[in-house]
Amino acid sequence: MDIDYLLFLQNIRESMGGALDGFMLFMTMLAESKATFLFLGLIYWCVDKEAGRFMGMNVAFSSTFSQMLKSVFHVDRPWIRSELIHPVEEAIPAASGYSFPSGHTTRASATWGAFGFREFKKKRKAIGVAAMVMILIIGFSRNYLGVHTPQDVVVALLYCVAVWFLSDRLLRLIDESAYGDILILIVFSVVSILWMIFVDSVSNAGAGMAFFVSLVLDRRLIHHEVSENMVVKAILFVVGGAGFLMVIEYASVLLAPICGTLTWTVASFVYMFYIMSVVPLMGKVLKLFINR
């Protein structure tokens, strides 16, 4: 039935001469690492620290859990399961590895969706609805492009929604506890490392560990606060964003000779640590310089 659905979409796509391919590829791009990390950075650095923390925790849990499920179920991509499926060629490079669940849907839900969840809680329903519609379109784009089945997308959406509520509660518990941040760092790291030793590689666990390390550092050292100065915000986003694009472009290349099979796990750690710790520290120094 799932293949039949993809064939139905494929027939529509081909009958339209690929008229919507560009739009669907653009929506998919909004769920890739560069876009989602930059969006996380924008929110955490310049808009709302608490929303950024919430998004970061969702990325930590959801993206790591997604890869764990992939390594358990080993579900092949639709075009491998059926030679009748012909995905949009431009979508194939970003559709590596196993199919179930959808990593793009997970990243979209953990960032854009988590931000929308926060906006709903603050009674900003228009923004919340827009974010939810966006992740639904991103999920549908994965079906339309022929790189995921509907169950890949639906399951990713369901567990990400569960993680929204889990993260909301967990952040409150951490803030109320003297050592809750350290405890969750230890638990998350131990579980992730044991999984990588005994089951399979989980590169997204690197980003998760970096988030929880950053949580500890912010609470005890950095004390990041979003500046009210628009100049500081602009500098942070432009310089921090440009720096991140350099990091994501070259980190894995530089780390590969040193880290071997752990390259992508360490690179993911670097990406998240840069977003959650390095740029906020830069912002703190910048504010001190401007306020001299």
C-alpha positions as CSV (number, residue, x, y, z in Angstrom):
1,M,0.0,0.0,0.0
2,D,2.8,2.4,0.8
3,I,4.5,1.8,-2.6
4,D,1.1,2.3,-4.3
5,Y,0.8,5.7,-2.6
6,L,4.2,6.7,-3.8
7,L,3.4,5.5,-7.3
8,F,0.2,7.6,-7.2
9,L,2.3,10.7,-6.3
10,Q,4.9,9.7,-8.9
11,N,2.2,9.6,-11.6
12,I,1.0,13.1,-10.6
13,R,4.5,14.4,-10.6
14,E,5.3,13.0,-14.0
15,S,2.0,14.2,-15.5
16,M,2.8,17.7,-14.3
17,G,6.2,17.6,-15.9
18,G,7.9,18.1,-12.6
19,A,6.4,21.5,-12.1
20,L,6.4,21.2,-8.3
21,D,9.8,19.5,-8.0
22,G,11.6,22.8,-7.3
23,F,9.2,23.8,-4.5
24,M,9.4,20.3,-2.9
25,L,13.2,20.3,-3.1
26,F,13.2,23.7,-1.4
27,M,11.0,22.5,1.4
28,T,13.2,19.5,1.9
29,M,16.3,21.8,2.0
30,L,14.7,23.7,4.9
31,A,15.0,20.4,6.9
32,E,18.7,19.8,6.2
33,S,21.5,20.4,8.6
34,K,22.6,23.8,7.4
35,A,19.1,25.3,7.5
36,T,18.0,23.8,10.8
37,F,21.2,24.6,12.7
38,L,21.2,28.2,11.4
39,F,17.5,28.5,12.4
40,L,18.4,27.2,15.8
41,G,21.3,29.6,16.0
42,L,19.1,32.6,15.0
43,I,16.5,31.8,17.7
44,Y,19.0,31.0,20.5
45,W,21.4,33.9,19.7
46,C,19.1,36.7,18.7
47,V,15.4,36.0,19.5
48,D,14.5,33.8,22.5
49,K,17.0,31.9,24.6
50,E,14.3,29.6,26.1
51,A,12.9,28.7,22.7
52,G,16.5,28.0,21.6
53,R,17.1,25.7,24.5
54,F,13.9,23.9,23.8
55,M,14.7,23.4,20.2
56,G,18.2,22.2,21.0
57,M,16.9,19.6,23.4
58,N,14.5,18.4,20.7
59,V,17.3,18.1,18.2
60,A,19.3,16.1,20.8
61,F,16.6,13.6,21.6
62,S,14.7,13.3,18.3
63,S,17.6,13.2,15.9
64,T,19.5,10.6,18.1
65,F,16.4,8.5,18.5
66,S,15.7,8.6,14.8
67,Q,19.2,7.2,14.0
68,M,18.7,4.5,16.6
69,L,15.5,3.4,15.0
70,K,17.1,3.3,11.6
71,S,19.8,1.0,13.0
72,V,17.2,-1.3,14.5
73,F,14.7,-1.6,11.7
74,H,17.1,-1.5,8.6
75,V,14.3,-0.4,6.2
76,D,15.5,0.1,2.7
77,R,14.6,3.2,0.6
78,P,11.5,3.0,-1.6
79,W,13.4,2.7,-4.9
80,I,15.4,-0.2,-3.5
81,R,12.2,-2.0,-2.4
82,S,10.5,-1.4,-5.7
83,E,12.1,-0.8,-9.1
84,L,8.9,1.0,-10.1
85,I,9.8,3.9,-7.8
86,H,11.8,6.7,-9.6
87,P,12.6,9.4,-7.0
88,V,13.5,12.9,-8.1
89,E,17.2,12.7,-8.9
90,E,18.2,15.8,-7.1
91,A,16.7,14.4,-3.8
92,I,18.7,11.2,-3.8
93,P,22.1,12.6,-2.5
94,A,20.4,13.8,0.8
95,A,18.5,10.5,1.1
96,S,21.4,8.3,2.2
97,G,21.1,5.4,4.7
98,Y,18.0,3.6,5.8
99,S,14.5,5.0,5.2
100,F,12.6,4.5,8.5
101,P,12.0,6.9,10.1
102,S,12.4,10.1,8.1
103,G,15.4,12.1,9.2
104,H,14.3,15.3,7.4
105,T,10.9,15.1,9.0
106,T,12.6,14.6,12.4
107,R,14.9,17.6,12.0
108,A,12.0,19.8,10.8
109,S,9.9,18.8,13.7
110,A,12.7,19.2,16.2
111,T,13.4,22.8,15.0
112,W,10.6,24.5,13.1
113,G,8.0,22.3,14.8
114,A,9.5,22.8,18.3
115,F,9.5,26.6,17.7
116,G,5.9,26.4,16.7
117,F,5.0,24.5,19.8
118,R,6.6,27.2,21.9
119,E,4.7,29.9,20.0
120,F,1.4,28.0,20.7
121,K,2.2,28.0,24.4
122,K,2.8,31.8,24.2
123,K,-0.6,32.2,22.5
124,R,1.0,33.2,19.2
125,K,-1.3,30.9,17.3
126,A,-0.6,32.3,13.8
127,I,3.1,31.6,14.0
128,G,2.4,28.2,15.6
129,V,0.0,27.2,12.9
130,A,2.5,28.3,10.2
131,A,5.2,26.2,11.7
132,M,3.0,23.1,11.9
133,V,1.9,23.5,8.3
134,M,5.5,23.9,7.3
135,I,6.6,20.6,8.9
136,L,3.6,18.8,7.3
137,I,4.6,20.1,3.9
138,I,8.2,19.1,4.5
139,G,7.0,15.6,5.5
140,F,4.8,15.4,2.4
141,S,7.7,16.6,0.2
142,R,9.7,13.5,1.2
143,N,6.8,11.3,-0.1
144,Y,6.3,13.5,-3.2
145,L,10.0,13.3,-4.1
146,G,9.9,9.5,-3.8
147,V,12.5,9.1,-1.1
148,H,10.3,8.1,1.9
149,T,7.2,6.1,2.5
150,P,4.2,7.6,4.4
151,Q,5.0,5.5,7.5
152,D,8.5,6.9,7.6
153,V,7.1,10.4,7.8
154,V,4.1,9.7,10.2
155,V,6.2,7.8,12.7
156,A,8.8,10.6,12.7
157,L,6.1,13.2,13.3
158,L,4.5,11.1,16.2
159,Y,7.7,10.6,18.2
160,C,8.8,14.2,17.7
161,V,5.4,15.5,19.1
162,A,6.0,13.2,22.1
163,V,9.5,14.7,22.5
164,W,8.1,18.2,22.5
165,F,6.1,17.4,25.6
166,L,9.0,15.5,27.2
167,S,11.5,18.3,26.5
168,D,9.1,20.9,27.9
169,R,8.8,19.0,31.2
170,L,12.5,18.0,31.4
171,L,13.8,21.5,31.0
172,R,11.6,22.7,33.9
173,L,12.9,19.8,36.0
174,I,16.5,20.7,35.1
175,D,16.0,24.3,36.0
176,E,14.5,23.3,39.4
177,S,17.4,21.0,40.2
178,A,20.9,21.9,41.2
179,Y,22.5,19.1,39.3
180,G,19.8,18.0,36.8
181,D,21.8,19.3,33.8
182,I,24.9,17.2,34.8
183,L,22.8,14.1,35.5
184,I,21.1,14.2,32.1
185,L,24.4,14.8,30.4
186,I,25.8,11.7,32.0
187,V,22.8,9.5,31.2
188,F,22.5,10.7,27.6
189,S,26.2,10.2,27.0
190,V,26.4,6.8,28.6
191,V,23.4,5.5,26.6
192,S,24.7,7.0,23.4
193,I,28.2,5.6,23.8
194,L,26.9,2.1,24.8
195,W,24.7,2.1,21.7
196,M,27.6,3.0,19.5
197,I,29.7,0.3,21.0
198,F,27.2,-2.5,20.9
199,V,24.7,-1.6,18.2
200,D,25.7,0.9,15.6
201,S,27.1,4.4,14.9
202,V,24.8,7.3,15.9
203,S,26.4,10.5,14.5
204,N,23.5,12.7,15.8
205,A,24.4,11.6,19.4
206,G,27.4,13.9,19.0
207,A,25.1,16.9,18.6
208,G,23.1,15.7,21.6
209,M,26.1,15.4,23.9
210,A,27.2,18.9,22.8
211,F,23.8,20.3,23.6
212,F,23.9,18.9,27.1
213,V,27.5,20.0,27.6
214,S,26.5,23.5,26.5
215,L,23.6,23.4,29.0
216,V,26.0,22.8,31.8
217,L,28.4,25.4,30.6
218,D,25.7,28.1,30.1
219,R,24.4,27.5,33.6
220,R,27.7,27.7,35.3
221,L,30.0,29.8,33.0
222,I,28.5,31.5,29.9
223,H,25.1,32.8,31.2
224,H,23.9,33.6,27.7
225,E,21.2,36.3,27.4
226,V,19.7,37.6,24.2
227,S,20.9,41.2,23.7
228,E,18.4,44.0,23.3
229,N,21.0,45.8,21.1
230,M,20.1,45.2,17.4
231,V,23.7,45.8,16.4
232,V,24.9,43.0,18.6
233,K,22.1,40.7,17.3
234,A,23.0,41.5,13.7
235,I,26.8,41.0,14.2
236,L,26.1,37.7,16.1
237,F,23.9,36.3,13.3
238,V,26.1,37.4,10.4
239,V,29.4,36.5,11.9
240,G,28.1,33.5,13.8
241,G,26.2,32.2,10.8
242,A,29.1,32.7,8.4
243,G,31.4,30.9,10.9
244,F,28.9,28.0,11.2
245,L,28.8,27.6,7.4
246,M,32.6,27.3,7.5
247,V,32.5,24.8,10.3
248,I,29.9,22.6,8.6
249,E,31.9,22.8,5.4
250,Y,35.3,21.8,6.7
251,A,34.9,20.2,10.1
252,S,34.4,16.6,8.8
253,V,37.3,17.0,6.4
254,L,39.7,18.1,9.1
255,L,38.5,15.6,11.6
256,A,38.5,12.5,9.3
257,P,42.3,11.8,9.6
258,I,42.0,11.9,13.4
259,C,38.6,10.5,14.2
260,G,38.1,7.8,11.5
261,T,34.8,6.1,11.9
262,L,33.7,8.6,14.6
263,T,34.2,11.5,12.2
264,W,30.5,12.4,11.8
265,T,29.8,11.9,15.5
266,V,32.6,14.3,16.4
267,A,31.6,16.7,13.6
268,S,28.0,16.8,14.9
269,F,29.4,17.6,18.4
270,V,31.3,20.5,16.9
271,Y,28.3,21.9,15.0
272,M,26.1,21.9,18.1
273,F,28.8,23.1,20.4
274,Y,29.5,26.0,18.1
275,I,25.8,27.0,18.0
276,M,25.1,26.6,21.7
277,S,28.5,27.6,23.3
278,V,31.0,29.3,21.0
279,V,28.8,32.0,19.5
280,P,27.0,32.8,22.8
281,L,30.5,33.3,24.4
282,M,31.4,35.6,21.4
283,G,28.2,37.5,22.1
284,K,29.2,37.9,25.8
285,V,32.6,39.3,24.8
286,L,31.0,41.6,22.1
287,K,28.5,43.1,24.6
288,L,31.3,43.8,27.1
289,F,33.3,45.5,24.3
290,I,30.3,47.6,23.1
291,N,29.4,48.6,26.7
292,R,32.9,49.8,27.6
